[in-house]
Amino acid sequence: MERGNAGAMTNPLILTRDQTLHDELQRLAAAAGVAPEATTDPAVALRAWSTASVVLVGADVADELAALQPARRVGVHLVTWGRLPDEAFRTAVALGTEGVVELPRCDSWVLEVLADSSERFDVDGVTIGVAGGSGGAGATTFACALALTAAREGPVCLIDTDPLGPGADQVLGMERIDGIRWDALQQTSGRLGARALRDALPHKGELGVLTFGGGGPSGVETLQPFAARAAVAAATKGHRLVVLDLPRTGGDLTEELMARCQALVVLTRATLPGLASAAHFVDVAARSGPLSLVVRGSGVDAAEAQRIVGAPVLTSMPDQRGLDEAIDLGQGPVKSRRGVLARAARDVLRVLAPEAAARPAA
């Protein structure tokens, strides 16, 4: 089914002649903070059909619209005031709707649909997972560098999913920036919208970071699956790129998070023990989807690393001088676009998320 081109989608579209239904949909749109286009004419509705962020079609005009045979698209819902007639279900199928909704009984559901329509990009953001294939490979540091580099080109969300890791906010020097962390997020319930998450996160420019805070777990020993699912879903709706800093430890949640990634990047040291460890990790992680390597250090070339681990090498990088000192001073891992980590991050982004690859300095 079609989705609008990037940047092309506009406001929600309401099509109905039922004044009661029209008024209720307008009320819900106002509550959601969106300004819909409304019409009573199916022919006029076709002009905005492909670009509307969501389409709400009244059952009273659904047959007329179906006769015009509009193109199939996502985000079309058949709505009615009161009970939906049985025959309307056939029309819903003909229109390719995602669902049928009865108001006022389902007004909260429609409110969520309208709110989401204003929060998402035309396509969900690309999600890249970063994991350490061997101890001391620096996966969190590289995840931070990847997110920082991509954030030069647009909104990026970095999600730290490892309670026992160093803490992405510590690596980035963002531990004192106000914003929501996992401990607070895991105490909330209800819908987590893309806009709400984006506005609540600690930010550095276009980069929003969700982490455990305080340089450690801050009382959070595990990551609750419901919170992880909600955060990743909201982040992909509100950012062009989502970077998941993944734990090396396995488990159902880690496997699920890997499966949600369009690509998985595995960091490994360029030593035989490091590559052997990465090979074991890749054997398990490869079940979740495509993955590739970033090799850190010297000693084994890319071709040999690929042979040992059994996964393609995206880039190799030497150790970055002064990295530990820069992080200790709160300067983050990317001080210069010409630095080792910045160059390696651009190499990865060019392959996995070309639109998020920041241009090198002139």
WOLIN-V984545 format. One record per residue. N is the residue number from 0. RES is the residue in three letters. OMEGA is omega in whole degrees, 0 to 359 (none if undefined). Layout:
n:N res:RES omega:OMEGA
n:N res:RES omega:OMEGA
//
This chain:
n:0 res:MET omega:184
n:1 res:GLU omega:163
n:2 res:ARG omega:181
n:3 res:GLY omega:175
n:4 res:ASN omega:181
n:5 res:ALA omega:178
n:6 res:GLY omega:187
n:7 res:ALA omega:186
n:8 res:MET omega:185
n:9 res:THR omega:185
n:10 res:ASN omega:174
n:11 res:PRO omega:179
n:12 res:LEU omega:177
n:13 res:ILE omega:179
n:14 res:LEU omega:177
n:15 res:THR omega:171
n:16 res:ARG omega:179
n:17 res:ASP omega:187
n:18 res:GLN omega:180
n:19 res:THR omega:178
n:20 res:LEU omega:178
n:21 res:HIS omega:183
n:22 res:ASP omega:181
n:23 res:GLU omega:178
n:24 res:LEU omega:177
n:25 res:GLN omega:178
n:26 res:ARG omega:180
n:27 res:LEU omega:178
n:28 res:ALA omega:178
n:29 res:ALA omega:179
n:30 res:ALA omega:179
n:31 res:ALA omega:179
n:32 res:GLY omega:178
n:33 res:VAL omega:180
n:34 res:ALA omega:185
n:35 res:PRO omega:166
n:36 res:GLU omega:181
n:37 res:ALA omega:178
n:38 res:THR omega:175
n:39 res:THR omega:186
n:40 res:ASP omega:180
n:41 res:PRO omega:179
n:42 res:ALA omega:177
n:43 res:VAL omega:181
n:44 res:ALA omega:181
n:45 res:LEU omega:181
n:46 res:ARG omega:181
n:47 res:ALA omega:188
n:48 res:TRP omega:187
n:49 res:SER omega:185
n:50 res:THR omega:180
n:51 res:ALA omega:181
n:52 res:SER omega:176
n:53 res:VAL omega:181
n:54 res:VAL omega:178
n:55 res:LEU omega:185
n:56 res:VAL omega:176
n:57 res:GLY omega:179
n:58 res:ALA omega:183
n:59 res:ASP omega:180
n:60 res:VAL omega:186
n:61 res:ALA omega:180
n:62 res:ASP omega:179
n:63 res:GLU omega:179
n:64 res:LEU omega:181
n:65 res:ALA omega:179
n:66 res:ALA omega:179
n:67 res:LEU omega:177
n:68 res:GLN omega:178
n:69 res:PRO omega:180
n:70 res:ALA omega:177
n:71 res:ARG omega:178
n:72 res:ARG omega:176
n:73 res:VAL omega:174
n:74 res:GLY omega:177
n:75 res:VAL omega:181
n:76 res:HIS omega:177
n:77 res:LEU omega:184
n:78 res:VAL omega:179
n:79 res:THR omega:173
n:80 res:TRP omega:184
n:81 res:GLY omega:185
n:82 res:ARG omega:179
n:83 res:LEU omega:179
n:84 res:PRO omega:182
n:85 res:ASP omega:183
n:86 res:GLU omega:181
n:87 res:ALA omega:180
n:88 res:PHE omega:177
n:89 res:ARG omega:178
n:90 res:THR omega:178
n:91 res:ALA omega:178
n:92 res:VAL omega:180
n:93 res:ALA omega:181
n:94 res:LEU omega:182
n:95 res:GLY omega:182
n:96 res:THR omega:177
n:97 res:GLU omega:180
n:98 res:GLY omega:175
n:99 res:VAL omega:189
n:100 res:VAL omega:177
n:101 res:GLU omega:176
n:102 res:LEU omega:6
n:103 res:PRO omega:186
n:104 res:ARG omega:185
n:105 res:CYS omega:184
n:106 res:ASP omega:179
n:107 res:SER omega:178
n:108 res:TRP omega:178
n:109 res:VAL omega:178
n:110 res:LEU omega:179
n:111 res:GLU omega:179
n:112 res:VAL omega:180
n:113 res:LEU omega:179
n:114 res:ALA omega:179
n:115 res:ASP omega:182
n:116 res:SER omega:180
n:117 res:SER omega:188
n:118 res:GLU omega:190
n:119 res:ARG omega:169
n:120 res:PHE omega:181
n:121 res:ASP omega:173
n:122 res:VAL omega:179
n:123 res:ASP omega:179
n:124 res:GLY omega:174
n:125 res:VAL omega:178
n:126 res:THR omega:179
n:127 res:ILE omega:175
n:128 res:GLY omega:178
n:129 res:VAL omega:182
n:130 res:ALA omega:176
n:131 res:GLY omega:178
n:132 res:GLY omega:178
n:133 res:SER omega:181
n:134 res:GLY omega:178
n:135 res:GLY omega:181
n:136 res:ALA omega:178
n:137 res:GLY omega:182
n:138 res:ALA omega:180
n:139 res:THR omega:179
n:140 res:THR omega:180
n:141 res:PHE omega:177
n:142 res:ALA omega:178
n:143 res:CYS omega:179
n:144 res:ALA omega:179
n:145 res:LEU omega:181
n:146 res:ALA omega:179
n:147 res:LEU omega:182
n:148 res:THR omega:180
n:149 res:ALA omega:183
n:150 res:ALA omega:173
n:151 res:ARG omega:184
n:152 res:GLU omega:181
n:153 res:GLY omega:185
n:154 res:PRO omega:180
n:155 res:VAL omega:175
n:156 res:CYS omega:175
n:157 res:LEU omega:182
n:158 res:ILE omega:178
n:159 res:ASP omega:183
n:160 res:THR omega:182
n:161 res:ASP omega:182
n:162 res:PRO omega:183
n:163 res:LEU omega:179
n:164 res:GLY omega:182
n:165 res:PRO omega:182
n:166 res:GLY omega:183
n:167 res:ALA omega:180
n:168 res:ASP omega:177
n:169 res:GLN omega:180
n:170 res:VAL omega:183
n:171 res:LEU omega:184
n:172 res:GLY omega:184
n:173 res:MET omega:186
n:174 res:GLU omega:180
n:175 res:ARG omega:179
n:176 res:ILE omega:181
n:177 res:ASP omega:177
n:178 res:GLY omega:183
n:179 res:ILE omega:174
n:180 res:ARG omega:182
n:181 res:TRP omega:184
n:182 res:ASP omega:178
n:183 res:ALA omega:183
n:184 res:LEU omega:183
n:185 res:GLN omega:176
n:186 res:GLN omega:181
n:187 res:THR omega:177
n:188 res:SER omega:181
n:189 res:GLY omega:186
n:190 res:ARG omega:174
n:191 res:LEU omega:182
n:192 res:GLY omega:180
n:193 res:ALA omega:181
n:194 res:ARG omega:181
n:195 res:ALA omega:179
n:196 res:LEU omega:182
n:197 res:ARG omega:182
n:198 res:ASP omega:186
n:199 res:ALA omega:186
n:200 res:LEU omega:168
n:201 res:PRO omega:185
n:202 res:HIS omega:166
n:203 res:LYS omega:186
n:204 res:GLY omega:181
n:205 res:GLU omega:182
n:206 res:LEU omega:172
n:207 res:GLY omega:187
n:208 res:VAL omega:174
n:209 res:LEU omega:185
n:210 res:THR omega:184
n:211 res:PHE omega:173
n:212 res:GLY omega:173
n:213 res:GLY omega:179
n:214 res:GLY omega:181
n:215 res:GLY omega:185
n:216 res:PRO omega:180
n:217 res:SER omega:178
n:218 res:GLY omega:179
n:219 res:VAL omega:183
n:220 res:GLU omega:178
n:221 res:THR omega:176
n:222 res:LEU omega:183
n:223 res:GLN omega:182
n:224 res:PRO omega:182
n:225 res:PHE omega:181
n:226 res:ALA omega:180
n:227 res:ALA omega:180
n:228 res:ARG omega:182
n:229 res:ALA omega:182
n:230 res:ALA omega:180
n:231 res:VAL omega:179
n:232 res:ALA omega:180
n:233 res:ALA omega:181
n:234 res:ALA omega:181
n:235 res:THR omega:177
n:236 res:LYS omega:187
n:237 res:GLY omega:182
n:238 res:HIS omega:177
n:239 res:ARG omega:180
n:240 res:LEU omega:174
n:241 res:VAL omega:177
n:242 res:VAL omega:177
n:243 res:LEU omega:173
n:244 res:ASP omega:190
n:245 res:LEU omega:175
n:246 res:PRO omega:176
n:247 res:ARG omega:180
n:248 res:THR omega:182
n:249 res:GLY omega:182
n:250 res:GLY omega:184
n:251 res:ASP omega:183
n:252 res:LEU omega:179
n:253 res:THR omega:178
n:254 res:GLU omega:178
n:255 res:GLU omega:179
n:256 res:LEU omega:176
n:257 res:MET omega:181
n:258 res:ALA omega:179
n:259 res:ARG omega:182
n:260 res:CYS omega:172
n:261 res:GLN omega:179
n:262 res:ALA omega:178
n:263 res:LEU omega:179
n:264 res:VAL omega:182
n:265 res:VAL omega:178
n:266 res:LEU omega:177
n:267 res:THR omega:173
n:268 res:ARG omega:181
n:269 res:ALA omega:175
n:270 res:THR omega:180
n:271 res:LEU omega:175
n:272 res:PRO omega:179
n:273 res:GLY omega:180
n:274 res:LEU omega:177
n:275 res:ALA omega:177
n:276 res:SER omega:179
n:277 res:ALA omega:179
n:278 res:ALA omega:177
n:279 res:HIS omega:179
n:280 res:PHE omega:182
n:281 res:VAL omega:178
n:282 res:ASP omega:180
n:283 res:VAL omega:187
n:284 res:ALA omega:183
n:285 res:ALA omega:178
n:286 res:ARG omega:183
n:287 res:SER omega:181
n:288 res:GLY omega:184
n:289 res:PRO omega:178
n:290 res:LEU omega:179
n:291 res:SER omega:187
n:292 res:LEU omega:162
n:293 res:VAL omega:185
n:294 res:VAL omega:183
n:295 res:ARG omega:179
n:296 res:GLY omega:181
n:297 res:SER omega:179
n:298 res:GLY omega:178
n:299 res:VAL omega:182
n:300 res:ASP omega:186
n:301 res:ALA omega:182
n:302 res:ALA omega:179
n:303 res:GLU omega:177
n:304 res:ALA omega:179
n:305 res:GLN omega:180
n:306 res:ARG omega:183
n:307 res:ILE omega:186
n:308 res:VAL omega:181
n:309 res:GLY omega:178
n:310 res:ALA omega:181
n:311 res:PRO omega:179
n:312 res:VAL omega:178
n:313 res:LEU omega:181
n:314 res:THR omega:173
n:315 res:SER omega:181
n:316 res:MET omega:173
n:317 res:PRO omega:174
n:318 res:ASP omega:182
n:319 res:GLN omega:180
n:320 res:ARG omega:177
n:321 res:GLY omega:184
n:322 res:LEU omega:182
n:323 res:ASP omega:180
n:324 res:GLU omega:180
n:325 res:ALA omega:179
n:326 res:ILE omega:179
n:327 res:ASP omega:181
n:328 res:LEU omega:179
n:329 res:GLY omega:183
n:330 res:GLN omega:181
n:331 res:GLY omega:185
n:332 res:PRO omega:183
n:333 res:VAL omega:178
n:334 res:LYS omega:184
n:335 res:SER omega:176
n:336 res:ARG omega:180
n:337 res:ARG omega:182
n:338 res:GLY omega:183
n:339 res:VAL omega:182
n:340 res:LEU omega:179
n:341 res:ALA omega:180
n:342 res:ARG omega:179
n:343 res:ALA omega:178
n:344 res:ALA omega:178
n:345 res:ARG omega:177
n:346 res:ASP omega:181
n:347 res:VAL omega:182
n:348 res:LEU omega:179
n:349 res:ARG omega:181
n:350 res:VAL omega:190
n:351 res:LEU omega:181
n:352 res:ALA omega:188
n:353 res:PRO omega:182
n:354 res:GLU omega:181
n:355 res:ALA omega:181
n:356 res:ALA omega:180
n:357 res:ALA omega:179
n:358 res:ARG omega:178
n:359 res:PRO omega:178
n:360 res:ALA omega:180
n:361 res:ALA omega:none
//
